[in-house]
Amino acid sequence: MMLMSVINMKLRDFYPSIEDLCEDMDIDRQDLESILNKAGFEYSKEHNRYM
């Protein structure tokens, strides 16, 4: 839950897309999505956040 909250805050305040966040923070998007998907969250491109 904390990871999703921090990622959503970063997306809301600093990054227009998950691609930009991952590139800037040197995060492997597939690893991030795997962790968040296992917790029941999915990225919404339309809302630029995990839901």
Buried (B, 14 or more C-beta within 10 A) or exposed (E): EEEBEEBBEBBEEEBEEBEBBBEEEEEEEEEBBEEBEEEEBEBEEEEBBBE
